[in-house]
Structures are given as structure tokens and as C-alpha cells.
Amino acid sequence: MKTYVVNLPRSRERRESILAECARFGLTPEILPCIDSKETTEAEIRRLVSDPEKNPLTRSEICCTLNHVDFYRDMVAKDIPYALILEDDSVFALDPQQLLAGFEPSMADAPDIYLLTHRSNQYISGDERRIGGVCFYRGWGGTGSNGYVITKSAAANLLRFQTPIRFVCDWWKLFRMYGLIEFYVPEREFVGLHQELGADAVSLLEEARHARSVSMGKRYFRYFRRQVPLRFRARHLFDKLRYWRRLRHQ
């Protein structure tokens, strides 16, 4: 399967780690030139984001999202049916070879994302899918972009929506609200964080999310949520009821 890796040129230790991890399972990743938040000017940032006066994303979130969007652009340009996207602080918790071999070219027409992390384990009952012997459930909530498989259709939708950048790359629930994607979470974790390399990344991410939540992030989110077409809002409400019902019966 086509594999992309997010890695900054200055992060040599991370690059060596993820290349070795991929080699364990016969994956040959492509590392596209990545945008470094420390080397990007404020003028460039403002040019690349939607509504820079109100957008609450941090510089690191914006640049990380831009790198993921570059992968989507490459997929669409090269007509790649689906791809595995990894960040450079990822490790495989399980052998992914059978799972990855289970994806078929026909799946590229559906705007689907299959998360391989287990942090996003909120799901809606029904519509389970089995791929390569692994059961996936239709996702309700969750974050994380360390490892996921994305179809060309989903990549095209997100590329269009995120040009310029509106939201952080792993706001799967909101992308689903807009009807851009469906996302699925696995019954068990395939991709986790490197015990040492991933620690700082998690800390920085949580700090960024906290800063956004206490600033104007909620107001910005509500602004876009009001623009969601009525039919998608109705579906979102219906799925919310299904999610609550599943929790009550656990």
C-alpha cells in the first residue's frame, strides 16, 4: 500500500525510527517535503489559513495539517486509490500486513477513513466492517492522526475543504458532520505512539488544544457548525441518539 510519512528535515532521529518501523513490515514510505512551523513566516501562515483573524489554530497545528493536506493532493494528482498515512513518532502495535492487504481498489470511491489508533474508540453501533480480518466500527468521536488509511475520495473532499486550512487535520467528527467523510475505528490498536519520541508530541498537542479551547475556538467551531447543511445536521443528531443508546446498553 502507498505509505506517506510526516517528517521534518531536522528530525533525523524520528525519520530513522519510522523508516526502521516501516521496514519491519515491508513498507516503503514516501516522505514529502514538510512545512516546519519554526521556519514559516507569519505572512505565509496568514496566506495559508482561512480567516486568519479568527482562526484559533496554533502555528504547529497549521503546519501539521498542511503536511497532511499535501499527501491528499499527491494522492489525487497521481490517482492513488488509498494510502496509509503515518507520523514519524508512530510505532506498530500489531503486524498490519494482513489488514493493509484487505483493502481493495473499489473502496477508493467511498470517502472513508480508517483510523488505526485506539485513542478514538467512540463509535456508533451498526455498519461494522471487516477488512483483512479486523472489525471496524463507524466512528462517533475521537482525535489522532498518527496512523490512518484514507481513500482517494476522502482525500479529494478534505483537500477541497482544507484549501485554505480551516481546522486541524484530525477533527474527524466535524469533517463527518459536513458530509466530507465517514470514519471508522478499529476493534484493537494497530498504530501507537513511540514511548520516547511521542511523549513531547502528545504534550504539545494537548497544550495547543487547551489554548484553543480557552480562546475563541468554541466560537469559531459554532460558526462553521451553523453552516452545516440541514440534512447533515439531522443525520448527526440521529447518530448522536444511536451513540447514547449504545452507551446505555453497555
Contacts in CASP RR format, 6 or more apart in sequence:
PFRMAT RR
TARGET T0000
AUTHOR 0000-0000-0000
METHOD contacts of the structure
MODEL  1
MKTYVVNLPRSRERRESILAECARFGLTPEILPCIDSKETTEAEIRRLVS
DPEKNPLTRSEICCTLNHVDFYRDMVAKDIPYALILEDDSVFALDPQQLL
AGFEPSMADAPDIYLLTHRSNQYISGDERRIGGVCFYRGWGGTGSNGYVI
TKSAAANLLRFQTPIRFVCDWWKLFRMYGLIEFYVPEREFVGLHQELGAD
AVSLLEEARHARSVSMGKRYFRYFRRQVPLRFRARHLFDKLRYWRRLRHQ
1 27 0 8 1.000
1 82 0 8 1.000
1 83 0 8 1.000
1 84 0 8 1.000
1 100 0 8 1.000
1 103 0 8 1.000
1 149 0 8 1.000
2 30 0 8 1.000
2 75 0 8 1.000
2 80 0 8 1.000
2 82 0 8 1.000
2 83 0 8 1.000
2 84 0 8 1.000
3 22 0 8 1.000
3 27 0 8 1.000
3 28 0 8 1.000
3 29 0 8 1.000
3 30 0 8 1.000
3 83 0 8 1.000
3 84 0 8 1.000
3 85 0 8 1.000
3 86 0 8 1.000
4 29 0 8 1.000
4 30 0 8 1.000
4 31 0 8 1.000
4 32 0 8 1.000
4 71 0 8 1.000
4 74 0 8 1.000
4 83 0 8 1.000
4 84 0 8 1.000
4 85 0 8 1.000
4 86 0 8 1.000
5 15 0 8 1.000
5 18 0 8 1.000
5 19 0 8 1.000
5 22 0 8 1.000
5 29 0 8 1.000
5 30 0 8 1.000
5 31 0 8 1.000
5 85 0 8 1.000
5 86 0 8 1.000
5 87 0 8 1.000
5 88 0 8 1.000
6 34 0 8 1.000
6 64 0 8 1.000
6 67 0 8 1.000
6 68 0 8 1.000
6 85 0 8 1.000
6 86 0 8 1.000
6 87 0 8 1.000
6 88 0 8 1.000
7 14 0 8 1.000
7 15 0 8 1.000
7 18 0 8 1.000
7 31 0 8 1.000
7 34 0 8 1.000
7 88 0 8 1.000
8 14 0 8 1.000
8 34 0 8 1.000
8 36 0 8 1.000
8 88 0 8 1.000
9 33 0 8 1.000
9 34 0 8 1.000
9 36 0 8 1.000
10 36 0 8 1.000
11 88 0 8 1.000
13 197 0 8 1.000
14 88 0 8 1.000
14 89 0 8 1.000
14 197 0 8 1.000
15 31 0 8 1.000
15 88 0 8 1.000
17 88 0 8 1.000
17 89 0 8 1.000
17 194 0 8 1.000
17 197 0 8 1.000
18 29 0 8 1.000
18 86 0 8 1.000
18 87 0 8 1.000
18 88 0 8 1.000
18 89 0 8 1.000
18 90 0 8 1.000
19 29 0 8 1.000
21 90 0 8 1.000
21 91 0 8 1.000
21 92 0 8 1.000
22 28 0 8 1.000
22 29 0 8 1.000
22 86 0 8 1.000
24 92 0 8 1.000
25 92 0 8 1.000
25 95 0 8 1.000
25 96 0 8 1.000
25 97 0 8 1.000
26 97 0 8 1.000
27 84 0 8 1.000
29 86 0 8 1.000
32 67 0 8 1.000
32 70 0 8 1.000
32 71 0 8 1.000
32 74 0 8 1.000
34 63 0 8 1.000
34 67 0 8 1.000
34 70 0 8 1.000
35 63 0 8 1.000
35 66 0 8 1.000
35 67 0 8 1.000
35 70 0 8 1.000
36 63 0 8 1.000
37 59 0 8 1.000
37 60 0 8 1.000
37 62 0 8 1.000
37 63 0 8 1.000
37 64 0 8 1.000
40 59 0 8 1.000
40 63 0 8 1.000
45 52 0 8 1.000
45 59 0 8 1.000
45 62 0 8 1.000
46 52 0 8 1.000
47 164 0 8 1.000
48 62 0 8 1.000
48 66 0 8 1.000
48 164 0 8 1.000
48 165 0 8 1.000
49 55 0 8 1.000
49 57 0 8 1.000
49 62 0 8 1.000
49 164 0 8 1.000
49 165 0 8 1.000
49 166 0 8 1.000
50 164 0 8 1.000
50 165 0 8 1.000
50 166 0 8 1.000
54 216 0 8 1.000
54 220 0 8 1.000
54 223 0 8 1.000
55 165 0 8 1.000
55 166 0 8 1.000
55 220 0 8 1.000
56 211 0 8 1.000
56 212 0 8 1.000
56 215 0 8 1.000
56 216 0 8 1.000
56 217 0 8 1.000
56 220 0 8 1.000
57 65 0 8 1.000
57 165 0 8 1.000
57 167 0 8 1.000
57 168 0 8 1.000
57 208 0 8 1.000
57 212 0 8 1.000
58 208 0 8 1.000
58 211 0 8 1.000
58 212 0 8 1.000
60 204 0 8 1.000
60 208 0 8 1.000
61 168 0 8 1.000
61 208 0 8 1.000
61 212 0 8 1.000
62 165 0 8 1.000
64 145 0 8 1.000
64 168 0 8 1.000
64 169 0 8 1.000
65 162 0 8 1.000
65 165 0 8 1.000
65 167 0 8 1.000
65 168 0 8 1.000
65 169 0 8 1.000
66 165 0 8 1.000
68 85 0 8 1.000
68 145 0 8 1.000
68 169 0 8 1.000
69 158 0 8 1.000
69 159 0 8 1.000
69 162 0 8 1.000
69 163 0 8 1.000
69 165 0 8 1.000
69 169 0 8 1.000
71 83 0 8 1.000
71 85 0 8 1.000
71 155 0 8 1.000
72 150 0 8 1.000
72 155 0 8 1.000
72 156 0 8 1.000
72 158 0 8 1.000
72 159 0 8 1.000
72 162 0 8 1.000
73 159 0 8 1.000
74 80 0 8 1.000
75 83 0 8 1.000
75 150 0 8 1.000
75 152 0 8 1.000
75 155 0 8 1.000
76 152 0 8 1.000
76 155 0 8 1.000
76 156 0 8 1.000
76 159 0 8 1.000
79 152 0 8 1.000
80 152 0 8 1.000
81 105 0 8 1.000
81 107 0 8 1.000
81 108 0 8 1.000
81 151 0 8 1.000
81 152 0 8 1.000
82 103 0 8 1.000
82 107 0 8 1.000
82 108 0 8 1.000
82 149 0 8 1.000
82 150 0 8 1.000
82 151 0 8 1.000
82 152 0 8 1.000
83 149 0 8 1.000
83 150 0 8 1.000
83 155 0 8 1.000
84 96 0 8 1.000
84 100 0 8 1.000
84 147 0 8 1.000
84 148 0 8 1.000
84 149 0 8 1.000
85 145 0 8 1.000
85 147 0 8 1.000
85 148 0 8 1.000
85 149 0 8 1.000
85 150 0 8 1.000
86 146 0 8 1.000
86 147 0 8 1.000
86 191 0 8 1.000
87 145 0 8 1.000
87 146 0 8 1.000
87 147 0 8 1.000
87 201 0 8 1.000
88 197 0 8 1.000
89 146 0 8 1.000
89 193 0 8 1.000
89 194 0 8 1.000
89 197 0 8 1.000
89 198 0 8 1.000
89 201 0 8 1.000
90 146 0 8 1.000
90 147 0 8 1.000
90 191 0 8 1.000
90 192 0 8 1.000
90 193 0 8 1.000
90 194 0 8 1.000
91 191 0 8 1.000
91 192 0 8 1.000
91 193 0 8 1.000
91 194 0 8 1.000
91 195 0 8 1.000
92 190 0 8 1.000
92 191 0 8 1.000
92 192 0 8 1.000
93 188 0 8 1.000
93 189 0 8 1.000
93 190 0 8 1.000
93 191 0 8 1.000
93 192 0 8 1.000
94 188 0 8 1.000
94 189 0 8 1.000
94 190 0 8 1.000
96 116 0 8 1.000
96 190 0 8 1.000
96 191 0 8 1.000
98 132 0 8 1.000
98 133 0 8 1.000
98 134 0 8 1.000
99 116 0 8 1.000
99 131 0 8 1.000
99 132 0 8 1.000
99 133 0 8 1.000
99 134 0 8 1.000
99 190 0 8 1.000
100 149 0 8 1.000
101 132 0 8 1.000
102 131 0 8 1.000
102 132 0 8 1.000
102 133 0 8 1.000
103 131 0 8 1.000
103 149 0 8 1.000
107 151 0 8 1.000
108 151 0 8 1.000
108 152 0 8 1.000
108 153 0 8 1.000
109 151 0 8 1.000
109 153 0 8 1.000
110 151 0 8 1.000
110 153 0 8 1.000
110 154 0 8 1.000
110 182 0 8 1.000
111 151 0 8 1.000
111 153 0 8 1.000
111 154 0 8 1.000
111 156 0 8 1.000
111 157 0 8 1.000
111 179 0 8 1.000
111 180 0 8 1.000
111 181 0 8 1.000
111 182 0 8 1.000
112 150 0 8 1.000
112 151 0 8 1.000
112 153 0 8 1.000
112 154 0 8 1.000
112 181 0 8 1.000
112 182 0 8 1.000
112 183 0 8 1.000
112 184 0 8 1.000
113 148 0 8 1.000
113 149 0 8 1.000
113 150 0 8 1.000
113 151 0 8 1.000
113 154 0 8 1.000
113 172 0 8 1.000
113 181 0 8 1.000
113 182 0 8 1.000
113 183 0 8 1.000
113 184 0 8 1.000
114 131 0 8 1.000
114 136 0 8 1.000
114 148 0 8 1.000
114 149 0 8 1.000
114 150 0 8 1.000
114 183 0 8 1.000
114 184 0 8 1.000
114 186 0 8 1.000
115 144 0 8 1.000
115 147 0 8 1.000
115 148 0 8 1.000
115 172 0 8 1.000
115 183 0 8 1.000
115 184 0 8 1.000
115 185 0 8 1.000
115 186 0 8 1.000
116 146 0 8 1.000
116 147 0 8 1.000
116 148 0 8 1.000
116 149 0 8 1.000
116 186 0 8 1.000
116 189 0 8 1.000
116 190 0 8 1.000
116 191 0 8 1.000
117 144 0 8 1.000
117 146 0 8 1.000
117 147 0 8 1.000
117 148 0 8 1.000
117 189 0 8 1.000
117 190 0 8 1.000
117 191 0 8 1.000
117 192 0 8 1.000
118 185 0 8 1.000
118 186 0 8 1.000
118 188 0 8 1.000
118 189 0 8 1.000
118 192 0 8 1.000
119 142 0 8 1.000
119 143 0 8 1.000
119 144 0 8 1.000
120 139 0 8 1.000
120 141 0 8 1.000
120 142 0 8 1.000
120 143 0 8 1.000
120 144 0 8 1.000
120 172 0 8 1.000
120 185 0 8 1.000
121 142 0 8 1.000
121 185 0 8 1.000
122 139 0 8 1.000
122 140 0 8 1.000
122 141 0 8 1.000
122 142 0 8 1.000
122 185 0 8 1.000
122 243 0 8 1.000
123 137 0 8 1.000
123 138 0 8 1.000
123 139 0 8 1.000
123 140 0 8 1.000
123 141 0 8 1.000
123 184 0 8 1.000
123 185 0 8 1.000
123 243 0 8 1.000
123 246 0 8 1.000
124 137 0 8 1.000
124 138 0 8 1.000
124 139 0 8 1.000
124 140 0 8 1.000
124 239 0 8 1.000
124 242 0 8 1.000
124 243 0 8 1.000
124 246 0 8 1.000
125 137 0 8 1.000
125 242 0 8 1.000
125 245 0 8 1.000
125 246 0 8 1.000
126 137 0 8 1.000
126 138 0 8 1.000
127 137 0 8 1.000
127 138 0 8 1.000
128 135 0 8 1.000
128 136 0 8 1.000
128 137 0 8 1.000
128 138 0 8 1.000
129 135 0 8 1.000
129 136 0 8 1.000
129 184 0 8 1.000
130 136 0 8 1.000
134 186 0 8 1.000
134 187 0 8 1.000
134 188 0 8 1.000
134 190 0 8 1.000
135 186 0 8 1.000
135 187 0 8 1.000
136 184 0 8 1.000
136 185 0 8 1.000
136 186 0 8 1.000
136 187 0 8 1.000
137 184 0 8 1.000
137 185 0 8 1.000
137 187 0 8 1.000
138 182 0 8 1.000
138 183 0 8 1.000
138 184 0 8 1.000
139 172 0 8 1.000
139 176 0 8 1.000
139 182 0 8 1.000
139 183 0 8 1.000
139 184 0 8 1.000
139 185 0 8 1.000
140 173 0 8 1.000
140 239 0 8 1.000
140 240 0 8 1.000
140 243 0 8 1.000
141 172 0 8 1.000
141 173 0 8 1.000
142 170 0 8 1.000
142 172 0 8 1.000
142 173 0 8 1.000
142 185 0 8 1.000
143 170 0 8 1.000
143 171 0 8 1.000
143 172 0 8 1.000
144 170 0 8 1.000
145 169 0 8 1.000
145 170 0 8 1.000
146 191 0 8 1.000
146 192 0 8 1.000
146 193 0 8 1.000
147 190 0 8 1.000
147 191 0 8 1.000
147 192 0 8 1.000
150 158 0 8 1.000
154 180 0 8 1.000
154 181 0 8 1.000
157 175 0 8 1.000
157 179 0 8 1.000
157 180 0 8 1.000
157 181 0 8 1.000
158 175 0 8 1.000
158 180 0 8 1.000
158 181 0 8 1.000
161 175 0 8 1.000
161 178 0 8 1.000
161 180 0 8 1.000
162 169 0 8 1.000
166 224 0 8 1.000
167 174 0 8 1.000
167 175 0 8 1.000
167 224 0 8 1.000
172 181 0 8 1.000
172 183 0 8 1.000
174 221 0 8 1.000
174 224 0 8 1.000
174 225 0 8 1.000
175 181 0 8 1.000
175 183 0 8 1.000
176 182 0 8 1.000
176 183 0 8 1.000
176 236 0 8 1.000
177 225 0 8 1.000
177 228 0 8 1.000
177 232 0 8 1.000
177 233 0 8 1.000
177 236 0 8 1.000
178 228 0 8 1.000
178 232 0 8 1.000
179 232 0 8 1.000
193 199 0 8 1.000
193 201 0 8 1.000
193 202 0 8 1.000
228 236 0 8 1.000
END
